[in-house]
């Protein structure tokens, strides 16, 4: 999550498909998103 927070944009993949994207991420935003991704 820390490394991803340096990116301008993150694309999240789940089961080989795009599950979402985030612009201007922070480490906390990435962790929060990943917690809810599998629900």
N, C-alpha and C positions, 0 to 999 in steps of 0.2 A: 504494500500500500504506500509506503514511503517513496519508493522509486516512481510509482505511478503518479504521485502528487507533483512531480516535476514536468509532467506532460501537459500539453495544451488541451488535448482531447483523449479520452479513453473509450474504447469500444469493448463492451463486455460480451463474451461468448458463453453459451450454455448448450451443451450437446451439439456443438458444431454450428450453431445458428446465432446470429446477432440477437442478444437479449437486451441491449440498451447501449446508451452512450452518455458520456458526461463531459462537459466542457469546464475548464478551469477547476480541476479537481483538487481537493485537499486530502490528506491521508485519512482524516476522519470521515469525510464524505464517501470515499472509496470503501472503507470498512463497513460503514452503515449500509451501503448499496449491496455489498457482497453478502451481508447477513440476511437480507431480504430476497436475494436472488433465487434461492432454492425453495422459497415458500410457495 
